Amino acid sequence: MNTADIFQSFGQMKVLVVGDIMLDAYLQGAVTRISTEAPVPIVNIQKKETRAGGAANVAINCKALGTQVAIAGTIGQDADGEAILHLLDMAGLDTSLVQAIPNRRTTTKTRILSRHQQMIRFDAEEVSDIPLPHEHAFIGQVLKYLQIQKPDVVIIEDYNKGLLTENIIQQIIQHCRVLRIPVAVDPKTGNFFTYQGVTIFKPNLKEVREGLHIPLAPVTLESLQEAHRLLAKQLNHQISFITLSELGVFYDDGEQSAVIPSHHRIIADVSGAGDTVIAVAAVTYAQTKDIATMAAWANLAGGLVCEEVGVVPIDKDRLIKEIENNYLKEATKTN
């Protein structure tokens, strides 16, 4: 299939995103003076905005690609929880697997911006594990959904905010393996080696260094291949897909591997880029089973969203154009 056909086929795909749902709030204004109370700038707030973050941003990115998306996660019974549900409903996502937990705050990140630059961020969150009764109810809901709907791919987005307990992770992965549903994971170091037997394991370079306790310096194809071998030895997973920040991305499935350099960009904000990368990678691989295409398209998508201020989903039409202008031309040169 050509690029247009692949993107058109995304419309028939079902995606389930499981993970930590967040609300991203933005307060934008102008700095005209310094406070007399302390040597800090005073921001005159002129605009307030909320967007979906964390697993919610991953889900909205999948929706932006044209797929049918359900999201499973937890929120608090508070105004921020209602706000994130409204955003997800407006985006056309299935939110029937989102569980509101009493006496627990919705994870909210508030950023203050001036002249498109982030000045400070403050977080409201609760990172303890969700209560056991809610854990059991959550597992039951998700496994029932998997059994009935049989999505084309499951994405697990872990931000260490208390939802993804060891039991939840293992139950979902085990059920997906029985149903032969590919699982893509964006991990954090807290549960790093709990994701046994997944299809795509997508840490960033820092997380690999911390998880394996290795310096991984210099960052070369050979050192990254060794990192994949060490990861596979403990995880028994299929594909390592490691984001390398300004260096690009690396992929390895034990048979083929490569580093794909990043493209030159005017970086405005890296917030949410990892969410876009895992969304594009998971959807593309589930449809094509081609890891080189998966990595190249996800690399382009991550760079594109870094040109925007704040957490934003990928623009599908712009991504298609970027693929045609970069990836396809490079592939033609190689052949």
Rosetta silent file (secondary structure, phi, psi, omega in degrees, C-alpha in Angstrom):
SEQUENCE: MNTADIFQSFGQMKVLVVGDIMLDAYLQGAVTRISTEAPVPIVNIQKKETRAGGAANVAINCKALGTQVAIAGTIGQDADGEAILHLLDMAGLDTSLVQAIPNRRTTTKTRILSRHQQMIRFDAEEVSDIPLPHEHAFIGQVLKYLQIQKPDVVIIEDYNKGLLTENIIQQIIQHCRVLRIPVAVDPKTGNFFTYQGVTIFKPNLKEVREGLHIPLAPVTLESLQEAHRLLAKQLNHQISFITLSELGVFYDDGEQSAVIPSHHRIIADVSGAGDTVIAVAAVTYAQTKDIATMAAWANLAGGLVCEEVGVVPIDKDRLIKEIENNYLKEATKTN
SCORE:     score description
SCORE:     0.000 S_00000001
   1 L     0.000  144.631  174.706    0.000    0.000    0.000 S_00000001
   2 L   -83.445  178.185 -175.260    1.129    3.566   -0.645 S_00000001
   3 H   -58.528  -46.005 -178.807    1.060    6.277    2.008 S_00000001
   4 H   -61.503  -40.583 -179.642   -2.454    7.481    1.172 S_00000001
   5 H   -66.190  -39.470  179.436   -3.819    3.935    1.277 S_00000001
   6 H   -63.950  -46.727  179.820   -2.212    3.258    4.651 S_00000001
   7 H   -64.749  -35.641  177.529   -3.640    6.423    6.175 S_00000001
   8 H   -65.763  -36.191 -179.376   -7.039    5.642    4.695 S_00000001
   9 H   -69.554  -19.743  176.851   -6.895    2.164    6.255 S_00000001
  10 H   -58.937  -27.246 -177.874   -6.405    3.728    9.699 S_00000001
  11 H   -64.103  -20.499  178.558  -10.112    4.568    9.580 S_00000001
  12 H   -94.139   -1.590 -175.390  -10.989    0.871   10.040 S_00000001
  13 L   -88.027  143.941  171.419   -8.661    0.415   13.037 S_00000001
  14 E  -108.501  130.821 -179.270   -9.707    0.181   16.673 S_00000001
  15 E  -124.321  134.904  171.617   -7.209    1.439   19.255 S_00000001
  16 E  -113.225  124.206  175.984   -7.354    1.147   23.028 S_00000001
  17 E  -106.955  125.421  179.775   -5.173    3.533   25.040 S_00000001
  18 E  -118.826  128.104  177.009   -4.606    2.605   28.690 S_00000001
  19 E   161.604 -166.823 -173.566   -2.792    4.908   31.072 S_00000001
  20 L   -78.943  113.391 -179.734   -2.443    8.029   33.149 S_00000001
  21 E   -87.091  134.556 -179.350   -4.907   10.694   32.053 S_00000001
  22 E  -133.565  157.832  171.155   -3.883   14.302   32.657 S_00000001
  23 E  -109.694  126.451  174.827   -5.209   17.785   32.110 S_00000001
  24 E  -102.137  119.197  179.956   -2.782   20.345   30.672 S_00000001
  25 E  -110.526  141.669 -178.214   -3.701   23.912   31.562 S_00000001
  26 E  -126.999  128.797  173.640   -2.095   26.982   30.003 S_00000001
  27 E  -115.532  113.470 -175.793   -2.096   30.539   31.330 S_00000001
  28 E  -111.986  139.365 -179.772   -0.735   32.927   28.719 S_00000001
  29 E  -166.543 -168.272 -177.122    0.110   36.562   29.233 S_00000001
  30 E  -117.604  143.871  175.505    2.619   39.371   29.019 S_00000001
  31 E  -102.018  121.134 -178.939    5.436   40.335   31.367 S_00000001
  32 E  -121.146  -12.786 -178.235    5.761   44.081   31.797 S_00000001
  33 E  -159.678  169.849  177.747    7.409   44.449   35.199 S_00000001
  34 E  -103.736  141.286 -178.340    9.140   42.755   38.107 S_00000001
  35 L   -65.265  144.230  174.668    7.364   42.199   41.405 S_00000001
  36 L   -82.426  -12.494 -178.953    8.253   44.436   44.350 S_00000001
  37 L   -83.945  -27.725 -179.634    7.596   41.489   46.677 S_00000001
  38 L  -162.615  157.077 -178.190   10.310   39.257   45.194 S_00000001
  39 L   -76.766   65.300 -179.928   12.642   39.376   42.157 S_00000001
  40 L  -132.044  150.202  179.516   10.182   37.545   39.906 S_00000001
  41 E   -72.432  148.204  173.334    8.308   38.654   36.784 S_00000001
  42 E   -99.066  124.642  179.794    4.624   39.539   36.977 S_00000001
  43 E  -103.500  120.691  175.634    2.563   37.892   34.237 S_00000001
  44 E   -86.392  102.251 -173.790   -0.634   39.638   33.244 S_00000001
  45 E   -67.852  125.957 -178.077   -2.813   36.663   32.261 S_00000001
  46 E  -117.274  -15.871 -177.276   -4.661   37.287   29.008 S_00000001
  47 E  -151.759  137.118  175.131   -5.703   33.776   27.942 S_00000001
  48 E  -121.066  140.305 -177.139   -6.578   30.494   29.632 S_00000001
  49 E  -150.250  145.294  174.800   -6.697   27.156   27.830 S_00000001
  50 E  -123.966  143.907  178.716   -6.961   23.462   28.701 S_00000001
  51 E  -138.570  163.362  178.929   -5.825   20.483   26.642 S_00000001
  52 E   -80.462  134.091 -179.063   -5.687   16.708   27.034 S_00000001
  53 E  -128.240  171.352  179.476   -2.379   15.381   28.345 S_00000001
  54 E    63.441 -135.042  179.729   -0.670   12.082   29.127 S_00000001
  55 H   -60.633  -29.995  178.259   -2.627    9.044   27.933 S_00000001
  56 H   -65.065  -37.367  177.232   -5.408   11.404   26.843 S_00000001
  57 H   -68.553  -38.456  175.708   -2.999   13.120   24.452 S_00000001
  58 H   -59.519  -46.182 -179.080   -1.915    9.741   23.077 S_00000001
  59 H   -62.109  -42.271 -179.794   -5.565    8.859   22.471 S_00000001
  60 H   -68.383  -33.148  173.587   -6.287   12.167   20.734 S_00000001
  61 H   -63.637  -41.813  177.286   -3.215   11.660   18.528 S_00000001
  62 H   -62.761  -40.470  177.636   -4.566    8.239   17.520 S_00000001
  63 H   -63.960  -39.435  179.740   -7.922    9.862   16.765 S_00000001
  64 H   -63.430  -25.878  176.578   -6.167   12.529   14.689 S_00000001
  65 L   -78.132  -10.447  177.036   -4.726    9.729   12.540 S_00000001
  66 L   106.836   -0.699 -176.913   -8.281    8.630   11.787 S_00000001
  67 L   -79.611  165.048  172.229   -8.597    5.573   14.032 S_00000001
  68 E   -90.296  125.716 -168.294  -11.486    4.650   16.323 S_00000001
  69 E  -126.311  133.391  167.634  -10.235    5.178   19.879 S_00000001
  70 E  -116.956  146.501  179.754  -11.272    4.121   23.356 S_00000001
  71 E  -124.234  135.374  179.069   -9.393    5.314   26.422 S_00000001
  72 E  -119.787  124.068 -179.083   -9.109    3.550   29.773 S_00000001
  73 E  -174.680 -170.413  179.523   -7.880    5.455   32.808 S_00000001
  74 E  -128.692  152.187  173.885   -8.863    7.231   35.993 S_00000001
  75 E  -136.426  171.687  173.142   -9.687   10.799   36.971 S_00000001
  76 E   -89.123  163.907  173.896  -10.783   12.456   40.178 S_00000001
  77 L   -87.472   72.604 -175.537  -14.339   13.479   40.960 S_00000001
  78 L  -146.253  178.135 -177.239  -13.448   17.142   40.525 S_00000001
  79 H   -63.663  -37.388  179.101  -13.705   20.037   38.093 S_00000001
  80 H   -66.844  -36.447  175.888  -10.476   19.075   36.322 S_00000001
  81 H   -63.290  -42.641  177.229  -11.801   15.558   35.825 S_00000001
  82 H   -63.585  -36.738 -179.560  -14.981   16.955   34.283 S_00000001
  83 H   -65.937  -42.976 -179.014  -12.870   19.209   32.058 S_00000001
  84 H   -69.382  -37.230  176.568  -10.777   16.351   30.700 S_00000001
  85 H   -61.552  -39.987  178.685  -13.874   14.223   30.081 S_00000001
  86 H   -62.617  -43.694  179.291  -15.391   17.105   28.118 S_00000001
  87 H   -62.048  -41.846 -179.109  -12.244   17.396   25.982 S_00000001
  88 H   -68.579  -40.296  177.612  -12.232   13.654   25.282 S_00000001
  89 H   -64.666  -41.840  179.112  -15.924   13.617   24.416 S_00000001
  90 H   -63.429  -30.461 -179.850  -15.471   16.602   22.102 S_00000001
  91 L   -80.297   -7.051  178.106  -12.636   14.739   20.364 S_00000001
  92 L    84.533   26.437  179.610  -14.954   11.801   19.677 S_00000001
  93 L   -91.898  151.146  172.582  -13.307    9.258   21.971 S_00000001
  94 E   -80.683  112.940 -176.774  -15.031    6.372   23.741 S_00000001
  95 E  -107.470   17.873 -176.966  -14.682    7.281   27.442 S_00000001
  96 E   -66.546  -16.564  179.542  -16.746    4.420   28.871 S_00000001
  97 E  -100.663   10.932  175.950  -13.583    2.943   30.442 S_00000001
  98 E   -89.884  122.492 -174.766  -12.636    6.143   32.288 S_00000001
  99 E  -107.266  125.728  176.530  -13.229    5.651   36.006 S_00000001
 100 E   -90.496  125.102 -176.726  -13.785    8.582   38.390 S_00000001
 101 E  -107.317  123.906  178.387  -12.321    7.877   41.841 S_00000001
 102 L   -63.337  149.585  175.733  -13.682    9.757   44.882 S_00000001
 103 L    58.735   29.855  176.429  -11.230   11.680   47.071 S_00000001
 104 L  -136.544  131.976 -176.505   -8.505   11.533   44.427 S_00000001
 105 L   -78.118  145.820  168.484   -7.287   14.494   42.398 S_00000001
 106 L   -72.641  131.826  178.496   -7.165   14.583   38.630 S_00000001
 107 E   -65.554  121.319 -177.278   -3.539   14.989   37.553 S_00000001
 108 E  -132.899  128.554  176.032   -3.224   18.558   36.262 S_00000001
 109 E  -111.171  121.099 -178.807   -0.160   20.349   34.918 S_00000001
 110 E  -110.409  124.353 -178.441   -0.469   24.126   34.731 S_00000001
 111 E  -113.848  135.922  174.490    2.010   26.052   32.615 S_00000001
 112 E  -103.448  124.492 -175.340    2.469   29.821   32.616 S_00000001
 113 E  -119.840  144.797  171.834    3.592   31.158   29.234 S_00000001
 114 E  -142.064  128.166 -176.863    4.787   34.527   28.040 S_00000001
 115 L    53.020   43.429  176.920    5.736   35.240   24.450 S_00000001
 116 L    65.433   14.975  177.177    5.338   31.529   23.686 S_00000001
 117 E  -113.191  135.177  177.917    7.959   30.613   26.288 S_00000001
 118 E   -76.876  125.851 -177.756    7.194   28.478   29.323 S_00000001
 119 E   -97.767  -39.067 -179.653    8.138   30.358   32.485 S_00000001
 120 E  -159.904  153.998  174.703    7.013   27.944   35.187 S_00000001
 121 E  -132.000  137.124  172.420    4.926   24.802   35.635 S_00000001
 122 E  -129.134  141.006 -172.628    3.088   23.637   38.713 S_00000001
 123 E  -113.006  142.670  169.852    1.476   20.227   39.150 S_00000001
 124 E  -119.944  117.267 -174.113   -1.495   18.974   41.150 S_00000001
 125 L  -159.696  164.080  172.239   -1.424   15.194   41.389 S_00000001
 126 L  -133.907  119.463 -170.506   -1.670   12.101   43.527 S_00000001
 127 L  -107.645    4.408  175.744    0.769    9.344   42.596 S_00000001
 128 L   -69.437  156.095  179.166   -0.085    6.595   45.074 S_00000001
 129 L   -58.285  144.519  177.022   -1.567    3.397   43.626 S_00000001
 130 L   -63.330  151.229 -177.937   -5.300    3.524   43.033 S_00000001
 131 L   -58.594  148.266 -174.688   -7.335    1.767   45.763 S_00000001
 132 H   -55.414  -43.513  178.760   -7.641   -2.019   45.405 S_00000001
 133 H   -60.332  -37.109  178.382  -11.418   -2.083   44.749 S_00000001
 134 H   -71.888  -35.125  176.055  -10.955    0.391   41.896 S_00000001
 135 H   -60.356  -48.095 -179.342   -8.008   -1.624   40.568 S_00000001
 136 H   -63.473  -42.089  178.903  -10.128   -4.785   40.387 S_00000001
 137 H   -64.261  -40.325 -179.788  -13.031   -2.934   38.771 S_00000001
 138 H   -63.319  -46.904  178.835  -10.683   -1.343   36.235 S_00000001
 139 H   -58.653  -45.728 -179.759   -9.147   -4.689   35.267 S_00000001
 140 H   -59.502  -43.972  179.960  -12.579   -6.225   34.837 S_00000001
 141 H   -63.194  -46.137 -176.104  -13.774   -3.398   32.578 S_00000001
 142 H   -67.910  -44.279 -178.920  -10.670   -3.442   30.371 S_00000001
 143 H   -64.343  -37.068  177.036  -10.519   -7.226   29.974 S_00000001
 144 H   -64.212  -42.727  178.591  -14.208   -7.308   29.060 S_00000001
 145 H   -61.126  -45.885 -179.956  -13.617   -4.589   26.455 S_00000001
 146 H   -59.265  -43.291 -177.621  -10.654   -6.498   24.986 S_00000001
 147 H   -64.563  -40.074 -175.881  -12.673   -9.700   24.780 S_00000001
 148 H   -84.275  -47.580 -172.341  -15.634   -8.072   23.037 S_00000001
 149 H   -86.959  -29.934 -179.158  -14.060   -5.363   20.878 S_00000001
 150 L    46.368   67.202 -179.494  -10.683   -7.001   20.080 S_00000001
 151 L   -62.006  160.861 -179.696   -8.890   -3.752   19.150 S_00000001
 152 L   -74.850  -24.749  178.097   -6.131   -3.778   16.546 S_00000001
 153 E  -159.090  147.524  173.981   -3.578   -2.447   19.023 S_00000001
 154 E  -115.536  130.955  176.554   -3.341   -1.518   22.701 S_00000001
 155 E  -112.176  126.073  176.298   -1.134    1.378   23.804 S_00000001
 156 E  -106.685  118.796 -177.551   -0.067    1.588   27.440 S_00000001
 157 E  -111.463  108.229 -172.634    1.020    5.084   28.473 S_00000001
 158 L  -106.944  119.864  176.043    2.778    5.088   31.840 S_00000001
 159 L  -118.244   14.405 -179.917    3.511    8.330   33.684 S_00000001
 160 L    57.241   42.811  179.904    3.923    6.803   37.170 S_00000001
 161 L  -107.339   12.677  169.936    0.727    8.482   38.424 S_00000001
 162 L   104.884  -12.950  179.935   -0.695    5.466   40.256 S_00000001
 163 L   -76.925  -49.614 -169.944   -2.987    3.784   37.732 S_00000001
 164 L   -83.010   81.599  174.425   -0.645    1.234   36.190 S_00000001
 165 L   -76.640  165.453  179.326   -0.021   -1.170   39.038 S_00000001
 166 H   -58.093  -40.055 -179.365    1.904   -4.385   38.448 S_00000001
 167 H   -65.294  -45.147  178.853   -1.347   -6.357   38.526 S_00000001
 168 H   -61.515  -46.245 -179.426   -3.083   -4.125   35.966 S_00000001
 169 H   -59.412  -50.649 -175.491   -0.081   -4.232   33.626 S_00000001
 170 H   -65.622  -40.207 -178.948    0.324   -7.998   33.782 S_00000001
 171 H   -65.079  -43.242 -178.870   -3.382   -8.766   33.399 S_00000001
 172 H   -66.986  -46.249 -179.396   -3.776   -6.546   30.326 S_00000001
 173 H   -62.847  -44.635 -179.922   -0.630   -7.820   28.609 S_00000001
 174 H   -60.418  -42.948 -179.427   -1.491  -11.456   29.317 S_00000001
 175 H   -66.726  -39.429  178.067   -5.019  -11.012   27.943 S_00000001
 176 H   -64.396  -37.277  178.819   -3.699   -9.262   24.820 S_00000001
 177 H   -65.600  -40.789  177.456   -1.275  -12.112   24.196 S_00000001
 178 H   -61.823  -40.507 -178.100   -4.108  -14.638   24.385 S_00000001
 179 H   -86.880   -1.996 -179.222   -6.141  -12.550   21.933 S_00000001
 180 L    59.898   43.653  176.508   -3.050  -11.841   19.765 S_00000001
 181 L  -101.515  122.480  178.056   -3.426   -8.085   20.103 S_00000001
 182 L   -63.431  144.291 -179.182   -0.132   -6.150   19.735 S_00000001
 183 E  -123.349  125.037  174.773    0.812   -4.013   22.733 S_00000001
 184 E  -110.788  135.222 -174.346    2.928   -0.846   22.520 S_00000001
 185 E  -125.731  132.071  168.256    4.289    0.649   25.741 S_00000001
 186 E  -106.972   98.370 -168.248    5.646    4.067   26.624 S_00000001
 187 L   -90.019  168.427  165.266    7.218    3.170   29.991 S_00000001
 188 L  -124.263  163.355 -172.345    8.573    4.969   33.008 S_00000001
 189 H   -64.819  -23.910 -178.719   11.341    3.611   35.213 S_00000001
 190 H   -60.323  -38.712 -179.755    8.973    2.684   38.062 S_00000001
 191 H  -113.994   23.174 -165.712    7.441   -0.205   36.087 S_00000001
 192 H   -50.163  -48.380 -174.832   10.264   -0.549   33.586 S_00000001
 193 H  -100.999   16.981  175.019   10.674   -4.325   33.670 S_00000001
 194 H   -84.516  -18.536 -174.028    7.041   -5.165   34.394 S_00000001
 195 L   -85.370   64.036 -176.879    6.166   -4.945   30.694 S_00000001
 196 L   -74.176  131.278  170.763    7.088   -8.524   29.871 S_00000001
 197 L    74.610   20.896 -179.864    6.488   -9.791   26.348 S_00000001
 198 L   -77.983  168.579 -178.566    5.095   -6.626   24.763 S_00000001
 199 L   -80.814  -52.936 -178.777    5.323   -5.913   21.047 S_00000001
 200 E  -122.554  125.264  177.235    6.856   -2.415   21.100 S_00000001
 201 E  -114.095  113.052 -170.721    8.822   -1.058   24.064 S_00000001
 202 L  -119.296   75.866  171.846    9.402    2.690   23.604 S_00000001
 203 L   -85.256  168.398  168.321   11.530    4.305   26.311 S_00000001
 204 E   -94.607  174.918 -173.747   13.583    7.427   25.806 S_00000001
 205 H   -61.237  -41.158  179.804   17.361    7.445   26.134 S_00000001
 206 H   -61.937  -42.199 -179.210   17.325    8.684   29.722 S_00000001
 207 H   -67.292  -35.017  176.756   14.925    5.922   30.776 S_00000001
 208 H   -65.278  -44.603  179.206   17.099    3.264   29.124 S_00000001
 209 H   -60.581  -43.900 -178.532   20.161    4.534   30.970 S_00000001
 210 H   -72.199  -38.375 -177.979   18.313    4.565   34.282 S_00000001
 211 H   -69.515  -41.059 -178.498   16.551    1.253   33.735 S_00000001
 212 H   -92.168  -10.024 -177.691   19.631   -0.688   32.673 S_00000001
 213 L    58.007   46.543  176.855   22.063    1.279   34.872 S_00000001
 214 L  -130.011  149.373 -177.455   24.428    1.829   31.971 S_00000001
 215 L   -71.564  -30.456 -177.440   25.948    5.102   30.700 S_00000001
 216 L    49.072   48.753  178.956   25.159    4.398   27.023 S_00000001
 217 L  -137.843  133.365   -3.358   27.807    6.865   26.003 S_00000001
 218 L   -70.463  161.386  178.753   28.739    7.525   23.322 S_00000001
 219 L   -85.390  103.152 -179.927   25.376    6.928   21.684 S_00000001
 220 L  -126.057  168.000  176.683   26.201    4.761   18.676 S_00000001
 221 H   -58.674  -40.957 -177.943   24.362    2.128   16.696 S_00000001
 222 H   -66.691  -41.611 -179.623   26.479   -0.536   18.394 S_00000001
 223 H   -68.813  -34.327  178.056   25.808    0.738   21.938 S_00000001
 224 H   -72.113  -36.911  175.536   22.085    0.954   21.206 S_00000001
 225 H   -62.375  -38.660  176.056   22.047   -2.568   19.774 S_00000001
 226 H   -65.316  -39.033  176.423   23.638   -3.752   23.002 S_00000001
 227 H   -61.206  -40.840  176.873   20.963   -1.893   24.966 S_00000001
 228 H   -61.019  -43.512 -179.703   18.307   -3.738   22.948 S_00000001
 229 H   -61.797  -40.944  179.246   19.926   -7.065   23.739 S_00000001
 230 H   -67.371  -40.038  177.570   19.984   -6.236   27.448 S_00000001
 231 H   -64.872  -46.421 -177.562   16.365   -5.090   27.372 S_00000001
 232 H   -63.545  -32.914  179.126   15.221   -8.168   25.423 S_00000001
 233 H   -62.422  -34.966 -178.817   17.009  -10.442   27.881 S_00000001
 234 H   -94.831  -29.559 -174.299   14.854   -9.087   30.724 S_00000001
 235 H  -101.022  -25.061 -175.541   11.642   -8.202   28.868 S_00000001
 236 L    53.736   40.572  179.723   11.435  -10.839   26.132 S_00000001
 237 L   -94.158  177.295 -175.212    9.742   -8.198   23.987 S_00000001
 238 L   -93.672  -51.434 -172.627    9.718   -7.915   20.213 S_00000001
 239 E  -126.708  130.009  166.931   10.808   -4.396   19.270 S_00000001
 240 E   -95.561  128.451  177.328   12.889   -1.771   21.056 S_00000001
 241 E  -130.385  101.958 -170.778   12.029    1.721   19.836 S_00000001
 242 E  -109.093  123.672  176.086   14.160    4.290   21.671 S_00000001
 243 E   -84.444  137.216 -171.312   13.719    8.030   21.225 S_00000001
 244 L  -117.509   23.601 -179.260   17.037    9.914   21.263 S_00000001
 245 H    57.996 -125.887 -175.327   15.867   13.530   21.526 S_00000001
 246 H   -69.272  -10.225 -179.609   17.808   15.669   19.023 S_00000001
 247 H   -86.612  -11.040  178.998   19.624   12.548   17.739 S_00000001
 248 L   108.512 -138.334 -178.909   16.456   10.982   16.320 S_00000001
 249 E  -138.491  159.143  177.201   15.177    7.476   17.044 S_00000001
 250 E  -129.669  139.594  174.483   16.549    3.917   17.176 S_00000001
 251 E  -133.105  151.657 -179.232   14.747    0.658   16.441 S_00000001
 252 E  -160.499  129.924  174.090   15.775   -2.985   16.779 S_00000001
 253 L  -121.143   15.410 -179.118   13.869   -6.252   16.605 S_00000001
 254 L    90.974  -15.971  178.914   16.885   -8.548   16.732 S_00000001
 255 L  -116.775  -41.143  176.427   17.030   -8.852   12.953 S_00000001
 256 L  -132.574  144.424 -178.896   17.110   -5.287   11.687 S_00000001
 257 E  -152.106  155.964  178.810   18.113   -2.108   13.441 S_00000001
 258 E  -168.309  157.973  167.525   18.973    1.491   12.600 S_00000001
 259 E  -104.850  125.779  176.594   19.280    5.014   13.928 S_00000001
 260 E  -105.147  114.005 -177.638   17.082    7.482   12.063 S_00000001
 261 L   -64.412  153.720  175.061   18.397   11.036   12.536 S_00000001
 262 L   -74.640  157.630  176.507   16.026   13.825   13.450 S_00000001
 263 L   -93.131  151.723 -178.941   15.137   16.437   10.858 S_00000001
 264 L   -63.279  127.845 -179.790   16.075   20.069   11.322 S_00000001
 265 L  -136.167  155.820  166.911   13.308   21.875   13.202 S_00000001
 266 L   -93.825  101.537 -171.705   12.653   25.192   14.883 S_00000001
 267 L   -78.685  123.717  176.527   11.773   23.784   18.302 S_00000001
 268 L  -101.732  -38.076 -174.989    9.040   25.663   20.160 S_00000001
 269 L  -167.321  128.752  179.774    8.074   23.093   22.812 S_00000001
 270 L   -92.122   -0.990 -178.579    8.890   19.396   23.329 S_00000001
 271 L   -58.556  128.828  175.189    5.863   18.816   25.598 S_00000001
 272 L    81.936   -1.523 -178.318    3.801   15.860   24.421 S_00000001
 273 H   -63.650  -38.475  178.550    6.187   14.807   21.632 S_00000001
 274 H   -63.533  -33.946  176.736    6.619   11.363   23.168 S_00000001
 275 H   -62.994  -42.480  178.957    2.841   10.910   23.195 S_00000001
 276 H   -65.649  -42.189 -178.277    2.715   11.611   19.472 S_00000001
 277 H   -61.076  -48.123 -178.646    5.619    9.266   18.756 S_00000001
 278 H   -66.615  -36.180  179.130    4.068    6.264   20.527 S_00000001
 279 H   -63.433  -50.697 -178.366    0.670    6.912   18.908 S_00000001
 280 H   -66.381  -41.211 -179.785    2.046    7.080   15.365 S_00000001
 281 H   -62.405  -47.585 -176.261    4.432    4.171   15.941 S_00000001
 282 H   -65.145  -46.671 -178.118    1.776    1.860   17.396 S_00000001
 283 H   -66.354  -43.553 -178.705   -0.878    2.604   14.778 S_00000001
 284 H   -64.835  -44.922 -178.701    1.574    2.423   11.865 S_00000001
 285 H   -68.106  -40.403 -179.915    3.154   -0.841   12.992 S_00000001
 286 H   -59.793  -32.202 -177.670   -0.191   -2.489   13.762 S_00000001
 287 H   -88.205  -35.955 -172.212   -1.304   -1.738   10.212 S_00000001
 288 H  -106.194  -25.022 -173.810    1.938   -2.318    8.241 S_00000001
 289 L    57.845   27.161 -178.682    4.070   -4.656   10.430 S_00000001
 290 L  -115.899  108.450 -173.753    7.040   -2.699    9.021 S_00000001
 291 H   -73.265  -28.562  178.305    9.346   -1.385   11.753 S_00000001
 292 H   -66.900  -43.912  176.304   11.374    0.850    9.425 S_00000001
 293 H   -64.232  -44.524  177.596    8.227    2.642    8.280 S_00000001
 294 H   -52.292  -51.068 -175.319    6.967    2.762   11.876 S_00000001
 295 H   -68.003  -42.176 -177.680   10.158    4.424   13.106 S_00000001
 296 H   -65.603  -44.506 -178.752   10.505    6.872   10.217 S_00000001
 297 H   -68.556  -40.802  179.118    6.909    8.095   10.404 S_00000001
 298 H   -65.929  -36.776  178.224    6.938    8.395   14.197 S_00000001
 299 H   -62.802  -44.210  177.663   10.229   10.297   14.043 S_00000001
 300 H   -63.845  -43.031 -178.087    8.746   12.806   11.606 S_00000001
 301 H   -63.755  -42.951  178.821    5.577   13.177   13.676 S_00000001
 302 H   -60.900  -39.241  178.049    7.486   13.833   16.891 S_00000001
 303 H   -66.977  -38.359 -178.722    9.479   16.569   15.205 S_00000001
 304 H   -62.632  -44.561 -176.966    6.391   18.227   13.776 S_00000001
 305 H   -71.842  -19.896  176.570    4.615   18.637   17.116 S_00000001
 306 L   -70.903  -13.929  177.326    7.777   20.130   18.636 S_00000001
 307 L   -81.862   -7.786 -179.290    7.281   23.110   16.325 S_00000001
 308 L  -104.722  151.807  177.523    4.050   23.952   18.160 S_00000001
 309 L   -85.159  130.258  178.485    3.688   25.579   21.590 S_00000001
 310 L    84.538  179.106 -179.420    2.074   23.346   24.194 S_00000001
 311 L   -81.977  114.753 -179.198    0.704   19.831   23.937 S_00000001
 312 L  -133.414  147.761  175.998   -0.942   19.414   20.527 S_00000001
 313 L   -77.670  164.869 -179.983   -1.940   16.339   18.494 S_00000001
 314 L   -69.487  144.830  172.586   -0.402   15.547   15.143 S_00000001
 315 L   -90.733  111.036 -173.626   -1.874   17.141   12.039 S_00000001
 316 H   -59.446  -45.313 -178.085   -2.518   14.142    9.755 S_00000001
 317 H   -64.140  -38.643  178.652   -2.393   16.094    6.477 S_00000001
 318 H   -68.431  -36.309  178.164    0.841   17.785    7.460 S_00000001
 319 H   -66.104  -43.639  178.358    2.348   14.434    8.445 S_00000001
 320 H   -58.637  -44.568  179.134    1.392   12.882    5.111 S_00000001
 321 H   -62.896  -40.195  179.374    3.027   15.791    3.302 S_00000001
 322 H   -64.925  -40.280  177.536    6.132   15.455    5.478 S_00000001
 323 H   -61.981  -45.720 -178.568    6.336   11.735    4.710 S_00000001
 324 H   -65.929  -34.396 -177.369    6.052   12.364    1.001 S_00000001
 325 H   -82.494  -23.901 -174.708    8.675   15.135    1.103 S_00000001
 326 H  -117.727  -67.134 -172.345   11.206   13.347    3.306 S_00000001
 327 H   -61.687  -46.660 -176.999   10.771    9.632    3.980 S_00000001
 328 H   -67.510  -37.363  177.519    9.653    8.603    0.497 S_00000001
 329 H   -65.387  -40.388  179.016   12.398   10.647   -1.218 S_00000001
 330 H   -66.072  -39.204  179.558   15.022    9.116    1.086 S_00000001
 331 H   -64.578  -37.704  179.423   13.692    5.623    0.382 S_00000001
 332 H   -65.481  -40.597  178.155   13.894    6.306   -3.368 S_00000001
 333 H   -63.236  -41.063 -178.387   17.530    7.434   -3.041 S_00000001
 334 H   -64.334  -40.012 -179.312   18.387    4.297   -1.051 S_00000001
 335 L   -75.244    0.000    0.000   16.848    2.034   -3.693 S_00000001
